[in-house]
Amino acid sequence: MCLVACGLWTLATVLGHLAVRSMSHGDPQWLHLGGPDAISALSVLASVVLFFYTRRGDRDPRSVLDLGLAYMVFTASPSA
């Protein structure tokens, strides 16, 4: 789930910038990074860190599940 979320956050951000590029007709505004890009980068980072953290077999299953729930709350969309 973490890798899927990482891919979706990355894909959505890149496609969003490409959409702005196609609508801006040469204006370099599509290159500027803003708040949504920072949120996306933080979510990608959290996804990758959680993925590698859960790969180790010596983790307490209860703490891994609690961390997974916290991750789901962290990456949840506020409009959902």
Order of alpha helices (4+ residues) and beta strands (2+ residues): alpha-alpha-alpha
